[in-house]
């Protein structure tokens, strides 16, 4: 195998590793994770989409557009909450610049807990909670169709 082939193989392997990282599971699949977001004005009952991102992250900006579709589709049936984790992220400016109608905050402690619970190493990271319990999580961009399907399933329960 030539050097060029080895280089292509190494890049392909790296791509697979990064792709798999984006689909990581909790460290312990049997462990339930719950978050009380009431201190942020988020209801503990019902469905919440919790997204971690930053203004400097292009995938996070794309995720915001997907979340806007969810907001338009479900309105008050689903609360959306964005937590910014980037240095210098300003929640008020982010909310205004992106035309968001949901709560945007910064909270490194909450992010650190999610990183510990799910091994999250990147953003955007999105969780769907029902009654405070994590039902779904994804590291990386999640299309609105996937979120819609998960939320529809939860609303049908």
Secondary structure by P-SEA (a helix, b strand, c coil): ccaaaaaaaaaaaaaaaaaaaaacccccccbbbbbbccccccccccccbbbbbccccaaaaaaaaaaaaaaaaccccbbbbbbbccccccaaaaaaaacccbbbbbbaaaaaaaaaacccccccbbbbbccccccccccccccaaaaaaaaaaaaac
